[in-house]
Amino acid sequence: MTEFDTSQLFLSKRLGEIRRDPCCFFQVDDYLPDDFYRALRETFPDESTYESDDSKKRGFRSSVESDSFDAFCDANPAWRQLIDFFSSAEFSADARKALAPALFDARGVIEHRPWLDCTRRAIPNNPLRYIFQEPIRTTFQISLLPRDGVVVPHTDAPRKLISLLLYFRDPDWEDSYGGATEFYAPLDPKLARSWDPTDRIPFEQFKLIGSAGFARNRLSGFVRSDTSFHGVPPITCPPGMARRVLLINIKRLKWSKRHDP
């Protein structure tokens, strides 16, 4: 595998149609050069790396296991190159530019504040910086969702701004196994006003409005908002297989939670 021009991965160069109503979501097919994608897939972390949650989702997080995550990237040049690119202030600035209308839809006039990317710099300890700027950082999760794993619909915590998902589909994966990231609208908008952003709401409370199928080398994403309900129905793949994804999350840093993962 040889290095390539990562400038071709900026969202401003790759995004086509973007859906904005009732929430913003999108996808980019054949996102990475094929040999680079194969190098990533072949070195995808094994199951010993992950921590599990109640949904059977297994995660390897840069914000929680930072030393282990960095060691994994350092040992695998393709992953290091990709994570360094997504970690760059140039990528977050380009993502903001490419998704500016949707970010304004989601956040209103507060979105006019300049972003201060703290992914590779010290987090500000002056509270005034959080008034006149929007400190942000990019975090990563390498995710594995096995048979019967599920992501129940939710909108994500308000501090999230943009979420991206890069799919690593097994060559033997069949569409019938699932794995798509689905987007929903509540059947009862009045009831939805009582839900908290991190509440997990049963699937039967929603209608499906769109889907980013689990396809090889596909990048899907969305802008977090009060209407960005998304989830993954139960996976039905055979034992030993799993939905493998790299999640890239651009988050704002609140003064009171500036040191949280």
N, C-alpha and C positions, 0 to 999 in steps of 0.2 A: 504494500500500500504506500502511495506517495501522497504528500500534502497537496492541497488544492486551494484555489482562491475562494476563501470563505465569504468574500463580498457577495457572492451569488446566493447566499443564504439569507440576506436581509429581507425582511417581510415586504418592504416597499418594492422589491424587485420580483416578488413571487406571488403576492396575493392577487387573486382574481375576484370572483364574486364574494361579497361579504353580506351576510344577512344581519340586519340590525333590529328587526321588530319581531317579537317582543324582547329579544335579547340578541346580542351580537355573537355570532359564531361563524367559523370558516374552516377551510382545509386546503392543503397544498399537497398534491400528489408528486411522487418521485422527487422528494425534497432533497435528498443527498445524492452525490455521485455514487454509482452502484458499488464500486470496489470499496469505497469508504464505508458505505452502509453495511456491506458484508463483514468488514473488519470489526465494526461495532457489534453486530449480531453474534459473531463467533466468539466474542469475548464478553458477552453479557454476563453479569455476575451470577454465580451459582446460588443455590438456595441457602447455603450457610451464611450468607451475607445479610439476610433480611430479618426484620422484626415484623410480627403479625399483629393484626387488630381483629376486632369481633366480626368483621365482614369477610375474613379470610384474606384480605388484602395484605400483601407483604411488601414492606418498603425499606429502601436503603437511602437515607436522607443526608444531604450535605449539611443541613442545619443542625442535625442531632448527632450524627456520627462523622463529624467533619474530618477527623484525622484518618479514619478508615476510608472515607470517601476520597480524600486527597491521595492516599496511598494507592487505592485502586486506579485512579486516573493516571498517577505517575507511572504505574506499571503497565499501562495500556495506552500507547501513544495516540491512537484514534480517539479514545474517550477524552484524553487530556486536551487534544486540539478542539474537539467539539465543545466541551465544558468551558474552556477558556474563551471561545467565541461567544457563547451565550452569556458568559459572565461579564463581557465587556460593556463599558458605558456606551460604545457606539451601537451595540445591538439594542439596548434598552431605549436609547434615543430614537433609533429608527423604528422600533416597534411602536413607540408612542406616536410618532409622526404618521405611520401607516394606519393606525387605528384611532386617530384623533377624533373624528366625528362620533365614533361609538363611545370613546372615553368621556366625551362631553355629555352624551346622552345619559351615561351612567352616573356621572359625578357632578354635573353642572359647572358653575363658575369656578369652583375650587380647582378644577382641572387646569386653570390658567396659570397656577403657580409653577415655577420651574422645578423640574426634577433634579435631585442631587443623588447620583448613583453611588451608594456606599458598599457595593458588592466587594470592591477591592480597596476600599479606603476606610479609615476610622469612622465609626458612627458618631455624629455630632453630639456633644454634651451641653451645648448652649441651646436652651429652649426657644430662643428667638429664631434659630435656624428652622424650626418646625412650624413657625408662623409664616415666614416669608419664602420658604422653600418646601419642597416635598421630598424628604429623604426616602430613598427606595433601595431595595436590594433584590437580587435574583437568587433563588434557591432551587435545589434540584431534588428529585426523588426518582430513583430507579424502582419501578413498581412491577410486581408479579401478582396476578390474580388467577388462582387455579380453579379447577372444577368446583362449581357451586359458589364461587366467590361472587360478590355483588357490590355495587356502589349505589346505595339508596339515594334518591333525588334530594338535592340541596342546592343552595346558591353559592356557597363558600363564605368564609369569614370576610367582613368588610375591608380588611387591610389588603386583601388580594386585589390586584389591578388587572393583570393579564395572565392567563394560564394557557400553556402550550403542551401538547402531547405528541411525542414522536413514537410511532408504532413499530414494534419489532415482531412481525408475524412469523410463526414457525412455517417452514415450507409445506408441512402436512396439515396445516390448519384449514378447516372448512368453514364457510360462511355460517353454516347452521350452528356452529359452536358459540356464536355471538362475539362479544368483545367491542361492539360499537359504543362510542360515547353518544348518548342520546340527550336531546334537549326537549324541555317540556314547558307547557303552560298549565297553570292550575285550573281545574274545572270550576272551582268556586273562588273567584278573585277576592271576595270579601273575607272568606275564611283565611286565605293566604296572608292577609295583612297581620294576622295574629302569630304567624310563624317567625321564629328567630332565624337569622341567616345560616346558622350551623345546624339547625334542626334537620333530622333525616325524616322525610315525609314519604308515606307509602306510595308506591307506584300508582295505585288505583285512584289517587287524588289528582291525577294529571292526564292531559292528552299530549300525545307525541307531536312535536312541531318540526323536528329535524333530527338528522343523525349523521355522524361522521363514522362510517364503517371502518372496521378494523382491517386495514389494508396494508400491505407491505410498503415500507418507506413513505408512509403518509404522515404529514404534520397536520394535526387539527388544533383548534384553539378557540378561545372565547374571551370576551371582556366581562369581568365580574360586575354584576349589578344586582339590584333587588329582584330582577326577573330572570337571572341566569340559572334557572333550575336545570340540572344535568345529572346524569347517572349512568350506570351500566347494569343492565338486567343480568340475572344469574348466568354464569358461564357454564356451558354444557360440554366442554371438551373432555376427551378421555383422561383418566389419571396419568400424571406424568407430563402433561402439557399445561400451558398457562398463557394468559394474555400478558405480554411483556411490553412495557412502556417506559419511556423517559419523560417525566413531567418537569417542565420549566415554569416556575412561578415568579412573576415580578410583583413584589409586595411593597406597600408603603410602610414606613416605620413611624409609629406613634411615639410621642415623647415618653408616655407612661410605660410603653412596652418595647422600647427601642433595643433592649438586649434579649428579647424573647427569640426562640428559634424561628 
